[in-house]
Every structure is written in structure tokens, then in C-alpha cells.
Amino acid sequence: MSWRRICAADSVALNSLKKFEVDGIPVVVANYGDGFRVFPPICPHMEEPLEESGLIEGKVLTCTKHLWQWNLATCQMEGTETEKLMHFYDVKQEGDDLLAFIKSEHIYEFDEEDEMDDDDFFNS
Amino acid sequence: MKITLQTKSGQFEYDCAPGETILSAGLRHGITLPYECATGTCGTCRCRVMQGDALMGWQEAPGAARLKREKGDCLMCQTVVSSDALIRVASQNVLGAFPRGHVPAHCNGAIANCRKLTHDVMQFDVMIDQPMSFDAGQFVTLAVAGVTGPRAYSMVNFQQATDRLTFVVKRSAGGAFSDWLFDTDVAGATLKVFGPLGAATFYPDEAKNIICIGGGSGIAGMMSIIERACQENYFNDHKGHVFFGVRTLKDCFYMAELSEYVTCAGPNLSVTVALSDEDTGLATHPDFDNLKLDTGFVHEAASRAMTGKFDNMVGYVAGPPPMVDAALRVLIAEGKLPPADIRYDKFS
């Protein structure tokens, strides 16, 4: 059973981000108006804490540090700066509660290690 | 030494002079290597040295905090090689020639015309031995013998093929460069200059209205932008909104220059000086009645004044990091500006 209760849905105000810890796993909940998204609490770019650096406007989440953006309605990248997808946990609402499907904590690979070590990629 | 550079957009080769960083060597050959600060603080210019002898000068650079040293990762802006080297950069956007703007170069400079503008702000010129052209809003790095590591400063002036670069520096507590500048007779002192650098640039052919939100010496690059705009009568057809934050009236500088710009530009250019620590009760500057005064943080002044006026806008932001963050929020949330239309140097 990996659906975990994160919080009461009404505890995250419209167009705001709030950090929670669920069974020792930190997550951020974003309320973008049409629903909620739950994702790891740091920016996949340079580990900025999204609860502080994040800004939601028009369903788009911006990390204000370097202007990477993701559309919270479609989960896709937005804008001209963004180079990596955000990891979104599946989310659902049951009554007043917000639940996310978290098998284990998602950790971003920050140094693109696989790519840097990929000789074929660089030689192609 | 020869650098062979592998990127996701192809392979490049270029020469690197003894003692020269991998970054500046690549940039001066017109290769669009990724960087932001060029001085070790941001971490954008990370690369991996696959072969060759490389040494990263500033081991404790803030931008180096997350490097995988054991894999040969280093910051290009801090690294010199002592042999031919093979390096990798995980970028898809490296080009072999600048699509726009000026290829940077090394030159020698000497300090002249030092002038204290307030108790803790100084303007000075650096006379350089080779003419430089730059875009309004760009910066160079200045390296002084005896002061560890180059510093990045934006040009205040705007001229093509000039031998004079003008800078403004606010004294920062414990800052080695500003201590040197304020505490010694620096006139005639020589320094190494590399530039121009940076992408917080103004191009008149973009034909957008402009908003500048600057705090303290962050106004530097904006002075260059307004200077260019005035030189080219840009404000005949476009609006300009400048918000300049300082603490109190006695911390103001460039008031005469800004007032002159407003006089030249006419009603399409407005300048608001926001005083964070003083409520004068005045609507305009006591000495320059075409400069508006406001009380509070500069991003708040911008927010108050700009409601409904963000049409076709490009925004420039510079200043202390908390001010930059707050101003970016205004431009994104209230101005609805996309990242392509928000320009600032990402120095952290």
C-alpha cells in the first residue's frame, strides 16, 4: 500500500506551495487551482527548496532562482530555460484528505552522471 | 595547449594559453560555453576533464560545492590546464560561433577617474589597452594583483569600440576588492580585464517596453541600457520604467544622470527612487523634480506603479539576492513575463 495521506486538502491555499514530511519522505504540495500536485521538495535543476523558491501563476510553477518552469496542469516543461522534467507523484483526493502514491522517495540525478559517462552519446 | 571539447551538440577544438581558464579560452574563440557568473559562484560552467592535466584554482568556490571531483568535474571558469586536454560539457546548446553579441577578449586596464558618489559607493573608469564593444547590460571580470580571484562588474557606460569602461561599486563589509578600492590610492592601478560577458542585454530591435528594477550598485547595467536607449531615441516609441532602490536620500547616486535621461527621453521614461529606510513624505526627489520618490522596498514600488502596464515588456533585474528574488516574483506573478523576457545575471 503506497498511497499515503499527505495533508488535508484545504491546508494548502490556492496558488501556494507547502512542504510536508510523510513517513520520513519530504514532499511539496502545490495547489494550482484545478487540483493539486505532489513532488520532491527541491528543484531538479540546482536543488533550490521549492517551498521558498517556487511561485505558481496561471497553473505554471516557476523556480524563481533560475526561472525553470513546469505546467502543473500537464506536468510538462514550460518556458525557455527548463531542461529537466519535474517528478510528480500520483495524487488523489479522498474526502478532505490529499493522498499521494509514493513507493519510495524520488531522488533526482543532479550531475547527469549517466550522460557524462556515456561515450557513445558524446561520440555520436 | 589544445582543448578538445565534447558536447551534446558536437565536438570543438580550441587553443588555451598558459594560465588561461578553459572558460575564457573557449569564449574568446567564439564557442558559446555555458556560464553565468564567470567567477566561481554559480556552478553553471561545470565540465568533466576526461584526459589531461587540469587544476581548479579556487577549490572552495561556492559553485563547486556539488562537483564530483573524483570523476574529474571542475568549473571551467576556475580551471587551467598544463597539457592538451579532453573535456565534456553536458549541454545541448554549445555553438561554435556567437549568434549575437561580441566575442570577449583579454586586455589590460588601468584605473582612472575615481569618484565617491556616496559614503559607500564609488565610480571609476578602467582605461583598456584594446578597444572593446559590448552590449548594454553586460559585464567584465576584473582581476587585480594581490586580490584573489577576478570580480564581475557591469559597465555603466555604453559606447562602441571604447577604451573606457565605467563601473560603480558599493562597499561590502569584508569584500577584498571593495576594501582595496576604498582604502588604497587605486588611481593608475593596473588590472586584467576579460569581457564582455553576460546575457542581461538590451537590444533595441526587440522593440519592447522596458522595466528595470535595480538595488544599489545593481543600477549599473541599467544605466548602460538607458544610455543606449536615449542615444537611439528608443523612448520615442517605447516606454521605460526604472525603479531604483536605496536606503535613504543620502544613499542616492546617479540622480543628476537619471534626471537628464528623463529630460532627454520625455514622458515615456519614468524613474522612481524607492527609499527602504526613510519616509520623506515627498512625491519627487528634492533636487530633481522629474524623479519620483517612493517609500519601501523597490519591488513594492514597482508593483504599486506597474499594475496594468506590463504590456509587451522586457524586464531587467539586478541587486542584492533577496531584492532580485522579490523583483522576479513581481515580474512573473504580476507582470506575467515569460523567462525569455526576464534578464538578470544568475550569480548564485
Interface residues (C-beta under 8 A of the other chain):
Chain A: M46 E47 S53 L55 E57 G58 T62 T64 K65 H66 L67 Q69 G79 T80 E81 F110 D111 E112 E113 E115 M116 F121 F122 N123
Chain B: Q6 T7 K8 Q11 G43 R46 R48 R66 L67 K68 K71 D73 R88 A90 D325 L328 R329 I332 A333 K336 P338 P339 A340 I342 K346 S348
